[in-house]
Amino acid sequence: MFVNILSFKINKKNGITANELSMFEDNVSSKPKGLDRYHIFKDKKKDNKYYLIEYWNSMHSKIKMEKSTNFPYLNKIHQMAKQKNYKKIECDIVI
């Protein structure tokens, strides 16, 4: 199991809109192949800061999703993390 942790912001200028986050959450039933589950956390200290924690079967599955156009809201969070140098952590589950 591969875990991908991304930070992102909710605002029109430097992040995604609240509507886009809502659309992302509404599309839970059609999650990408290889994505076991995910959680979204809101930072208690920083306004509009969120964390997406994804549990993938493999890094290959995550990379395949990033190349796909089938999941635009999930891809947008991934692209923002890369382009804006938001915090990104990749790790394997040990226990």
N, C-alpha and C positions, 0 to 999 in steps of 0.2 A: 504494500500500500504506500502510495506517494501522497504527501500532503503539500499543498500549495497555499501560502498565506499572502494575500495582497491587501494593501491599504488603498483607500480611495476616498474622495470627497463628494458630497452632494452640493453642487452649485453649478449654475449654467456656464460660468467662465472657466473654472479649473477642474471640473469633474463631470459627473452625470447629473441629470435632473432627477427630482423626486419622482416624476412620472416614469422615467426610464427605470429607476429602481423598482417601482411598482410593477412595471411590465416584466422585468426580470423575475420577480417573485411569482408573478402569475403564470409563468411558463415552466414551473417546477416539474410538471408532469412530463414534459418533453426534454428531459435533461440529456446531455451528450452521452454517447456510448463510452463507458469507462469511468464516468463520474459516479462514484458510489453515493456520496451525499455532500452537502455543503451547509455552512452556517454563515450568517451575517451578524456581526457584532457592531454596536455603536460605542464609540469612545465616550467615556463618562466625563472626561476633562476637556476634550476639544470638540467644539461645535462642528457639525457636518463632517466628522471623520468617522469612517467605517472600516471594518475589516471583513474580508471574504476569506473563509477557511474552506478549502476544497479537499476532499478525499478521493483521489484517483486510484484506479487499479494499477496504472503505470504512468510514467512520464510521457511515454509514447502517446497514450490516449489524450493527454492534455495538449501536446503539440499538435496532434491531429485536429482537435477541436479548434485550436487557434488558427489553423489554416482554412477552416470551414467558414461558410457564410450562413450556416443554419442557426446560429445562436448569437444574434447581433448584440444583445445587451451584455451577455457574458463576455463576448469578445471585446466589447468596448471597455469593460473594466480591466481586462488583461492588457489591452493596448495603452490605456491611460497609465497603468503601472509602469510600463516600459518607457513610454515617451516622456512622462513627467518625473521620472525617477522616484516614484512613490515607493515606500518600503515593500520589499518582496522577500519572502523566505520560502525556501524549498527544503523539505526534509522527508525522511523515511520514518515510519512508525516503528518503534523498537518494542514496546510492550502494548 
